[in-house]
Amino acid sequence: MAKQKVAMLTAGGLAPCLSSAVGGLIERYSDVAPDAELIAYKSGYQGVLLGDSIQINKEMRQKAPLLHRFGGSPIGNSRVKLTNAADCVKRGLVKEGENPLRVAAERLADDGVTILHTIGGDDTNTTAADLAAYLAANNYDLTVVGLPKTVDNDVVPIRQSLGAWTAAEVGAHFFDNVSNEQSAAPRTLVIHEVMGRHCGWLTAATARAYLSRTKNYEYVDGMMMNAGLKGINAVYLPEMAFDLQAEAERLKDIMDKTGHATVFVSEGACLDAIVADREAAGETIKRDAFGHVKIDTINVGGWFQKQFANLVNAERSLVQKSGYFARSAPANADDLRLIHSMVDLAVESALNKVSGVTGHDEGQDGKLRTIEFPRIKGGKAFDLSTRWFAEVMDTIGQKYQEA
């Protein structure tokens, strides 16, 4: 086999798997293809366009296992869409009139790269698909294999994205402390905003993890710190429809009885309606290079706070967001096992010149395989009929309808 030159990059938002996936790729190539040269492009596709890379030297290879201990990305991220030439020009990544796909392809060719690993979500890997198609159409001999990461767990047709399990567990830990704010003042409404633009999986999974974490707590009888204070009273997801007035009345009844109310809300819940209202009022909504609403400018949790605080007669209300805390965590044991299996397959596929994205293919009974790029899409909805979610909703006593 000819000597390989392997490049890797991480892109998009953070997830609790990036550092470990980079470390895993370095370890695996060092085991099965020790003669392969390894580099990493800094800050995702931006590094490819600018030719900004890190040479993975002998010491880095030896210390690669340390990367499993960290969150974040050891090689940096960015959000760059190679088919959005105007945005790339605006950001100084290419010159006016240049095709970013061609610039990226020529950079990879000039660097002698034969294998490229992209670690990211649907935007990262659909961009990888565009790049792979361009490379194939223009006779570049280069294999592209992606690894799927997203805390939202919303990549079609992949059953479980890297980092999502950890984000749910860490979000539950975050809220275990925040829930104690219910004791800071009478009639307190606490809203826990969880990441999830189009998909409610992470919010649902975080609620599940939180209920599991707290279900066996012991309390001092007669004190205010009890199972009710540590519970959840409502969960709102992008896939759910609900009657605002009816929910307000239900939560007010809970507030009247207990002196507090707790809500888990996905950052994408009611997003379309909120954006439509603001645009109708003449406001310009900011969007990223992929056309997505910059969700941190919308403040969905604040909208829910505004809707409910007066209706439930709350004396105090607050919104707490676990997103950055959760997505920046190191991978937990479950994700480490998933990362290991996907990395092994990614390296095997790359060495065999099979391009695609590794994952458990829901279209093939959950088989772990390298999925063809054209089948990779974002925005997979959470299935509200999932058994464990039904158990969560039964526990909190909330009725809902699909949107």
Secondary structure, 3 states (H helix, E strand, C coil): CCCCEEEEEECCCCCCCHHHHHHHHHHHHHHHCCCCEEEEECCCHHHHHHCCEEECCHHHHHHHHHHHHCCCCCCCCCCCCCCCHHHHHHCCCCCCCCCHHHHHHHHHHHCCCCEEEEEECHHHHHHHHHHHHHHHHCCCCCEEEEEEECCCCCCECECCCECHHHHHHHHHHHHHHHHHHHHCCCCEEEEEEECCCCCCHHHHHHHHHHHHHHCCCCCCCCCCCCCCCCCCCEEECCCEECCHHHHHHHHHHHHHHHCEEEEEEECCCCHHHHHHHHHHCCCCCCECCCCCECHHHCCHHHHHHHHHHHHCCCCEEEEEECHHHHHCCCCCHHHHHHHHHHHHHHHHHHHCCCCEEEEEEHHHCCEEEEECHHHCECCCCCCCCCHHHHHHHHHHCCCCEEC
